[in-house]
Amino acid sequence: MCGIAGGCWGKDASPLAVDDLRRMTQILAHRGPDDFGLYHSQAETDPGLHLIGGRRPSDASALPSEQRTSGPGGALGHRRLSIIDLAGGHQPLSNEDGTVWIAFNGEIYNYRELRPELEAQGHVFRTDSDTETIVHLYEQYGPACVERLRGMFAFALWDDRAKRLFLARDRLGKKPLFYRAARGQLTFASELKGLLQVTGAPREIDPHALDAFLTYQYVPHPQCIFKRYQKLPPAHWLMVEDGTITVRRYWSPPYQEGTAASEGDAGAAHDSASWKPDDWRRELRATLTEAVRLRMRSDVPLGAFLSGGIDSTIITGLMQSLSDRPVKTFSIGFPVKQFDERSYAREAAAHLKTEHHELVVEPKGLDVLPKLVWHYDEPFGDSSAIPTMALAELTRKHVTVALSGDGGDELFAGYDRYQAVRLAARFDRLPRPLRAVASARIWQRIPSSVRQKSFRRKIKRFLAALGEPPERRYLTWVSTFDATRRRDLLSDSVQAALGNSDPAEFLLAAYRSAPTRDFVTRTTCADVLTYLPCDILTKVDIATMASALEARCPFLDHRVAELAARMPLDLKLKGRRGKRILLDTFSDFLPASIQTRKKMGFGVPLDHWFRGELQPLLRDTLLSRKALDRDWFKPEAVQRLVDEHTSSTWDHSYRLWSLLVFELWQRTWCDS
């Protein structure tokens, strides 16, 4: 796991300055503390800077100034966390003749299987690293090389022969990649902060990105919080050649290859081929076991996150079955009981006979806020980043690599909200006017609850959106600020700048990826394409990289994801239980209490914190003159949110957290 940065430029553009490249790379040092290197096609080599280049030392007149143009060129920077081939994996790394260079972030799990094929085709390897495999795959197959990779990755290849930059990101979006194109130059980095190190880099907030952040609690790809910056979406590659930028998708989860079912009838799904449930279970067991086995390849100590939930327990169980010694496992807890899963984690650890470690996060854990905002260099409103970062810090004290259960909920219908989606589909059979009237009359009579996880709060939220079309109803359920609340919050000037733009389009486009499947499956597909990469995987990548810890996700092996996408819904969601096939397939790893427990999630007690120890921080930050004068939000709306929450009139904890993060982010990355 590493950090990468760099860029390319055309014949009439200024080269990326070596000093800028160095700063871009060094600010990512937390991602790779073990080693660093720079490549620049038009700069003289310099051992002191760890700089390797394409210009001979005698060519002193070739580049008299870093502001002078000298033809197309490329530059790569790399910070390394050493995992595989500790001695020989220095980057940037080239092919045999030094004409193709790579900076790579991630792990390719099938590199050993790919290597003999490439050697048979005449490619010569100089290292035992997975990185070199990508270079030779690119030489052999060009952009199609990404289709042969099994792993998580974001990488940059500079082809000096063709004067071409090639960027690519893994299928599910585990590894991030930001870029910016301006004046004939394109720069890229693993994190936004890397791009901000380029001299003169602008920092103008995009109101459309802010609107999306308030909706989703993250800024969705390809948007970025700053104007004229972008994220490369998952399963896409980008090529810059002859001044032209081409972006293409190379993979999609095959939901359309699954069984179609009538809308509103989730239980009607059945396998369209010849497979029986036992066939699906057998294939799932084999595919996930292989995914875990591949992810246990490491030249450094390895462990697992273990929450005591179904997903992490299954991954840990598979690891333990493949290991000849106890797996090191790690969990996090809170003194507030409704958020504390440690008892389940202990039970799972005892059942699987792991070497278990745990940590309790007190409210003072929010002292990490400055660190949190610095590392999440876009506004990020998922408060579970707090325990995730603490879990990563604990884990890194013992191991360098940790496997996780991320992806199980989205792929196998584990979230409680999928039950609500299925229930609402039955309500949708009523005429729309009747639905709207009925839902309004019911939910308006239910008293509000100020408890963050209360059933009354959930049912009120469920009923309030029943009159909406299904896709928009789901967006209302998962939004931090729905459309009405955003109108109440955003200042008049921001709303004027937004015009008729609609952040819902990001989710609606994802729904269109599986038009013939039942609506619950379409919703899981939408989450795989949106919430999973933009929230869950962003959270895990940044939190783990802050501690130089590599997180690996076997559920997100693309072969596991493809199997889940094709799977009939009734194997996943049966009765009132999601992830049914996981329970049936891996029951030997799951204690009875974990099989029947209610899903808790990895939340934090924000509602308690904002009414207690953290209320002064909340008021001093959001109601400060500096914050209110920025003209993003109506002051009276912010005041109302704070007052209603702290007086226990309403639970606005998630909304207030998003506003708090946004203000602290501005103070860190925008205020000079």
TASULNOR-V161601 format. One record per residue. N is the residue number from 1. PHI is phi in radians with two decimals (none if undefined). Layout:
# TASULNOR-V161601
n = [N N]
phi = [PHI PHI]
This chain:
# TASULNOR-V161601
n = [1 2 3 4 5 6 7 8 9 10 11 12 13 14 15 16 17 18 19 20 21 22 23 24 25 26 27 28 29 30 31 32 33 34 35 36 37 38 39 40 41 42 43 44 45 46 47 48 49 50 51 52 53 54 55 56 57 58 59 60 61 62 63 64 65 66 67 68 69 70 71 72 73 74 75 76 77 78 79 80 81 82 83 84 85 86 87 88 89 90 91 92 93 94 95 96 97 98 99 100 101 102 103 104 105 106 107 108 109 110 111 112 113 114 115 116 117 118 119 120 121 122 123 124 125 126 127 128 129 130 131 132 133 134 135 136 137 138 139 140 141 142 143 144 145 146 147 148 149 150 151 152 153 154 155 156 157 158 159 160 161 162 163 164 165 166 167 168 169 170 171 172 173 174 175 176 177 178 179 180 181 182 183 184 185 186 187 188 189 190 191 192 193 194 195 196 197 198 199 200 201 202 203 204 205 206 207 208 209 210 211 212 213 214 215 216 217 218 219 220 221 222 223 224 225 226 227 228 229 230 231 232 233 234 235 236 237 238 239 240 241 242 243 244 245 246 247 248 249 250 251 252 253 254 255 256 257 258 259 260 261 262 263 264 265 266 267 268 269 270 271 272 273 274 275 276 277 278 279 280 281 282 283 284 285 286 287 288 289 290 291 292 293 294 295 296 297 298 299 300 301 302 303 304 305 306 307 308 309 310 311 312 313 314 315 316 317 318 319 320 321 322 323 324 325 326 327 328 329 330 331 332 333 334 335 336 337 338 339 340 341 342 343 344 345 346 347 348 349 350 351 352 353 354 355 356 357 358 359 360 361 362 363 364 365 366 367 368 369 370 371 372 373 374 375 376 377 378 379 380 381 382 383 384 385 386 387 388 389 390 391 392 393 394 395 396 397 398 399 400 401 402 403 404 405 406 407 408 409 410 411 412 413 414 415 416 417 418 419 420 421 422 423 424 425 426 427 428 429 430 431 432 433 434 435 436 437 438 439 440 441 442 443 444 445 446 447 448 449 450 451 452 453 454 455 456 457 458 459 460 461 462 463 464 465 466 467 468 469 470 471 472 473 474 475 476 477 478 479 480 481 482 483 484 485 486 487 488 489 490 491 492 493 494 495 496 497 498 499 500 501 502 503 504 505 506 507 508 509 510 511 512 513 514 515 516 517 518 519 520 521 522 523 524 525 526 527 528 529 530 531 532 533 534 535 536 537 538 539 540 541 542 543 544 545 546 547 548 549 550 551 552 553 554 555 556 557 558 559 560 561 562 563 564 565 566 567 568 569 570 571 572 573 574 575 576 577 578 579 580 581 582 583 584 585 586 587 588 589 590 591 592 593 594 595 596 597 598 599 600 601 602 603 604 605 606 607 608 609 610 611 612 613 614 615 616 617 618 619 620 621 622 623 624 625 626 627 628 629 630 631 632 633 634 635 636 637 638 639 640 641 642 643 644 645 646 647 648 649 650 651 652 653 654 655 656 657 658 659 660 661 662 663 664 665 666 667 668 669 670 671 672]
phi = [none -2.65 -2.19 -2.19 -2.76 2.68 3.10 -2.55 -2.61 -1.55 -1.16 -1.86 -1.92 -1.32 -1.12 -1.21 -1.11 -1.05 -1.09 -1.12 -1.04 -1.11 -1.13 -1.00 -1.35 -1.20 -1.24 -1.71 -1.02 -1.08 -1.30 -2.61 -1.42 -1.51 -2.90 -2.64 -2.79 -2.29 -2.19 -2.49 -1.22 -2.24 -2.20 -1.24 -1.05 -2.60 -1.00 -1.13 -1.70 0.99 -1.79 -2.05 -2.53 -1.79 -1.87 -1.21 -0.96 -1.30 -1.45 -1.13 -1.59 -1.20 -2.47 -1.16 -2.57 -1.27 -1.68 -1.56 -1.36 -2.63 1.62 -1.06 -2.82 -2.51 -2.54 -2.34 -2.19 -2.55 -2.01 -1.98 -1.81 -1.33 -2.16 -2.16 0.90 -1.02 -1.52 -1.92 -1.69 -1.04 -2.28 -1.03 -2.18 -2.15 -1.33 -1.07 -1.78 1.25 -1.77 -2.24 -2.13 -2.37 -2.13 -2.25 -2.13 2.39 -2.49 -1.81 -1.41 -1.80 -1.14 -1.18 -1.27 -1.36 -1.07 -1.02 -1.07 -1.22 -1.11 -1.14 -1.58 1.75 -1.41 -1.87 -1.70 -1.91 -2.35 -1.82 -1.51 -1.22 -1.07 -1.12 -1.03 -1.13 -1.01 -1.27 -1.08 -1.12 -1.04 -1.44 -2.12 1.17 -0.99 -1.19 -1.00 -1.11 -1.23 -1.72 -1.57 -2.07 2.89 -2.07 -2.87 -2.46 -2.47 -2.22 -2.01 -1.86 -1.68 -1.26 -1.20 -1.58 0.93 -2.25 -1.84 -2.18 -1.99 -2.62 -2.30 -1.14 -1.09 -1.66 1.59 -1.31 -1.94 -1.53 -2.74 -1.80 -2.65 -2.55 -1.98 -2.81 0.91 1.35 -2.20 -2.08 -2.04 -2.51 -2.88 -1.14 -2.31 -1.00 -1.03 -1.12 -1.16 -1.26 -1.48 -1.23 -0.95 1.40 -1.08 -1.31 -2.40 -1.74 -1.18 -1.58 -1.07 -1.17 -1.18 -1.09 -1.05 -1.17 -1.05 -1.12 -1.31 -1.80 1.31 -2.61 -1.67 -1.29 -1.17 -1.47 -1.13 -2.37 -1.10 -1.70 -1.10 1.25 -2.01 -2.48 -1.90 -1.30 -1.17 -0.98 1.04 -2.20 -2.15 -2.29 -2.24 -2.04 -2.64 0.94 1.38 -1.85 -1.80 -2.07 -2.14 -2.42 -1.48 -2.01 -2.75 -2.41 -1.09 -1.42 -1.09 -1.23 -1.51 -1.47 -1.46 -1.34 -2.46 -1.17 -1.03 1.42 -2.25 -1.06 -1.28 -1.40 -1.17 -2.58 -1.13 -1.47 -1.69 -1.72 -1.20 -1.75 -0.91 -1.10 -1.15 -1.10 -1.13 -1.12 -1.17 -1.12 -1.07 -1.18 -1.21 -1.24 -1.07 -1.11 -1.08 -1.18 -1.01 -1.10 -1.40 -1.62 -1.29 -2.91 -1.72 -2.34 -1.02 -2.39 -2.57 -2.61 -1.35 -2.35 -1.58 1.60 -1.47 -1.10 -1.15 -1.17 -1.19 -1.11 -1.08 -1.13 -1.08 -1.14 -1.04 -1.13 -1.19 -1.75 -2.03 -1.73 -2.53 -1.06 -1.31 -1.38 -2.15 -2.48 -2.51 -2.22 -2.54 -2.30 -1.24 -1.46 -1.01 -1.19 -1.95 -1.84 -1.82 -1.05 -1.11 -1.21 -1.10 -1.10 -1.12 -1.12 -1.09 -1.16 -1.10 -1.61 1.10 -1.67 -1.66 -1.77 -2.33 -2.54 -2.54 -1.74 -1.76 -1.52 -0.91 -1.13 -1.02 -1.31 -1.11 -1.41 -0.90 -1.03 -1.14 -1.03 -1.19 -1.16 -1.29 -1.49 -1.44 -1.98 -1.00 -2.41 -1.73 -1.45 -1.20 -1.24 -1.06 -1.09 -1.19 -1.12 -1.17 -1.15 -1.09 -1.11 -1.10 -1.07 -1.12 -1.15 -1.19 -2.06 -2.44 -1.88 -2.26 -2.36 -1.54 -2.29 -1.72 -1.04 1.78 -1.10 -1.17 -1.25 -1.34 -2.14 1.02 -1.61 -1.28 -1.04 -1.13 -1.22 -1.11 -1.13 -1.07 -1.17 -1.12 -1.13 -1.08 -1.24 -1.14 -1.16 -1.26 -1.30 -1.03 -1.00 -1.04 -1.17 -1.05 -1.11 -1.18 -1.10 -1.15 -1.10 -1.14 -1.35 -1.21 -1.24 -1.56 -1.48 -1.10 -1.28 -2.16 -1.74 -1.50 -1.04 -2.05 -1.27 -1.13 -1.07 -1.14 -1.15 -1.20 -1.13 -1.13 -1.06 -1.22 -1.08 -1.81 -1.10 -1.35 -1.52 -1.02 -0.95 -1.14 -1.27 -1.09 -1.10 -1.07 -1.06 -1.12 -1.67 -1.30 -1.31 -2.04 -1.32 -1.02 -1.14 -1.18 -1.18 -1.10 -1.22 -1.58 -1.23 -1.16 -1.07 -1.17 -1.17 -1.10 -1.15 -1.18 -1.28 1.04 -1.74 -1.13 -2.38 -1.13 -1.09 -1.03 -1.04 -1.30 -1.09 -1.11 -1.15 -1.07 -1.24 -1.30 -2.42 -1.18 -1.71 -1.44 -1.07 -1.21 -1.15 -1.10 -1.06 -1.22 -1.11 -1.07 -1.04 -1.16 -1.08 -1.54 -2.17 -1.06 -1.08 -1.26 -1.44 -1.90 -1.04 -1.30 -1.11 -0.99 -1.21 -1.07 -1.18 -1.15 -1.29 -1.18 -1.07 -1.91 0.96 -1.96 -1.64 -1.86 -2.10 -2.16 -1.05 -1.05 -1.70 -0.99 -1.15 -1.28 -1.16 -1.09 -1.16 -1.08 -1.14 -1.13 -1.42 -1.23 -1.09 -1.10 -1.20 -1.42 -1.69 -2.01 -2.37 1.09 -1.79 -2.11 -1.54 0.96 -1.02 -1.19 -1.18 -1.10 -1.27 -1.39 -2.12 -1.07 -1.16 -1.63 -1.94 -0.99 -1.00 -1.16 -1.33 -1.15 -1.83 -1.20 -1.36 -1.19 -1.82 1.40 -1.86 -1.58 -2.27 -1.39 -1.05 -1.04 -1.15 -1.11 -1.30 -1.69 -2.14 -1.05 -1.72 -1.07 -1.07 -1.06 -1.05 -1.19 -1.14 -1.56 -1.27 -1.77 -1.24 -1.07 -1.01 -1.19 -1.23 -1.45 -1.27 1.19 -1.49 -2.22 -1.31 -0.96 -1.17 -1.22 -1.13 -1.02 -1.13 -1.06 -1.12 -1.14 -1.12 -1.28 -1.20 -1.57 1.10 -1.37 -2.69 -1.72 -1.91 -1.01 -1.19 -1.16 -1.14 -1.09 -1.09 -1.16 -1.12 -1.08 -1.10 -1.17 -1.16 -1.10 -1.07 -1.15 -1.46 -1.98 -2.06 -1.35 -1.83]
